[in-house]
Amino acid sequence: MGNLEQHYVKEAFDTNWIAPLGPNVTGFESDIANYLGDQVLATALSSGTAAIHLGLLMLGVSHGDEVMCQSFTFSASANPITYLGARPIFIDSERDTWNLSPELLETAITERIQKGKKPKAIVAVHLYGMPYKVDEIHEIALKYEIPVLEDSAEALGSSYYERKCGTFGDIAVLSFNGNKIITTSGGGALISKNKDYTEKALFLATQSRENEVHYEHEEIGFNYRMSNVVAGIGRGQMRVLEDRVHARRRNFQFYKDELSSHPDIIFLNEIPGNYSNRWLSCILTPSFEVRERIRMALLDQNIESRPLWKPMHEQPVFKENLAYVNGVSLDLFQRGLCLPSGSNLEKEHLERITFILKQILS
Ligand SMILES: *Cc1c(COP(=O)(O)O)cnc(C)c1O
């Protein structure tokens, strides 16, 4: 936490705004929108998952539909597709950003169209804060007229040619879960330039209550609005976001500098235009065995590290789902490791970690 979170939370208590509405919620929404720029609007919700759910609903995804979804991601990118009775079709990654492969995406779209099943939406993810290939992906989306839900849950503070992640999709999603670069303990936001989407999201998230004195409902609603108490945390966190991004990028640069003499260790570099918040610092090792040796050596010293995300097409829960696969994400999962990445890591921590890695590698 920074210094101002308690101030905003106290204000919520002092003014008795302990509800899923109030000045912190609207204040947080305008803080987010102003930060992202490009005239986007924000609706604060109870989680990123809720934002994906409402986003897909508004993009018209419904029972029996197919949605193209990046396979290399956290399950929350895909789960809401199934809440709507639709089916995720998983698309593997490319090597440059570890995100959605434009080639496979186009192959998948044309094949499904030939089968008479035009995909309803594309879920593209800026994984670990690294922007996906924005131009390529959105060109394909435009060509086939399929809307994009931009999962920017891990990428607040990242940008592509000076434009912030969270401004590219027809609808974009942020998360303020406890593990993200800034947090409200739990929370999310739906972002769009289209006011119809952000207003409709607010309506759906507050039980679809019509504008009447009594409770009138013409549609099924949800209880997905962010509370005014946690929005206070969010307002304070927005003030330290840039510091957090710098701290995370510093972690990454330290690891990279220290380990650059070991050509076996591969870092994910930024392609032209990409600026990553480096939410997590990840490495690729030569093999599963080396990955595990490093992980266990760190664990021996009570230092937690974790394999990269296991691709969705390899998850038991999605084993029946169609997938367009090139082996990239499975390889990343087997050889990759997320190193300690907290914004509060100090130089001596980072030195201890790289010391252990160097011992294993020599
Ligand atoms: C965290 C995360 C989400 C979900 O956000 P919650 O706020 O935890 O519901 C969605 N997608 C990705 C890629 C995430 O990392």
The ligand as an ORCA input file, in Angstrom:
! r2SCAN-3c Opt
* xyz 0 1
  C      -6.251    -11.858    -12.648
  C      -6.652    -12.138    -14.024
  C      -8.007    -12.131    -14.404
  C      -9.149    -12.061    -13.453
  O      -9.186    -11.009    -12.587
  P      -9.863    -11.165    -11.135
  O      -9.966     -9.747    -10.683
  O      -8.930    -11.981    -10.304
  O     -11.193    -11.792    -11.302
  C      -8.312    -12.297    -15.743
  N      -7.350    -12.492    -16.653
  C      -6.039    -12.529    -16.330
  C      -5.042    -12.731    -17.416
  C      -5.653    -12.378    -14.995
  O      -4.358    -12.451    -14.677
*
